[in-house]
Structures are given as C-alpha cells and as structure tokens.
C-alpha cells in the first residue's frame, strides 16, 4: 500500500463492499460508500468511474489507448471514439478533476495512477507535441 492515498483510490473503490463482499455488477454503489472518504477522494473515485464509463461507451473498452489524453481538454461535442461528449460529461470531467486536483492515467505497469493536475498538464503538453510532429 502506498503512503499516497490517491494511489489507493482504485483499490479502495474495488473493495468498498468488503463487509458484504465485493461489489457486483449493478449493485448500488452509494450503499457501501465509506463515510471516511473526503470530498477530494470521492471526486477522484468518481472521476475514474466517469473516465472508464466514457471509454466503455465510446470505444467499448474500459480504458482505450490514450483515454487520459483525449479527455483532458474535452469540450462539449468533442469526438471521442464513436461518439461526441455531451455537455454534462464534459462538465463532470472538468468539475471532478478540479475538485480532486488531479487526473487518472494508465501506467506502464498496467494500473491506474492518480496524477496532480499540474503534472498531468505537462504530460499532456508533451503527448500533444509528439502527435503534431
């Protein structure tokens, strides 16, 4: 377990129902949400779920290649995979990211990693510069 609580969000999200067993498909998420999560932690968990949901909806994949970069500056009407983001999706991405001061990305060890917004902006800028060459 990491000393950084942000890196533990995914693990915690997968075990929220530990008193009643693992969360199952379609189970009401809020019923097992622990009361000790801060607004920032809850926002980070919600952001991860939203990003995965958008990827699944538009790419039929839980995390399509470069999802974190494609969604970073996504605006209403932004084409992502086989559809366009709604105003609500774009707003939620932005607001949840601001609330937790971070963003999620998939790393080389095949896991989700929470990254502070300022650091991710630099990663995004480098990614975008590499795409325009």
ABEGO torsion letter per residue (X at the ends): XBABAAAAAAAAAAAAAAAAEBBBBGBBAAAABBAABBAAAAAAAAAAAAAAAAAAAAAGBABBBGAAAAAAABBBGBBBEABBBBAAAAAAAAAAAAAAGBBBBBBAAGBBBBBBAAAAAAAAAAAAAAAAX
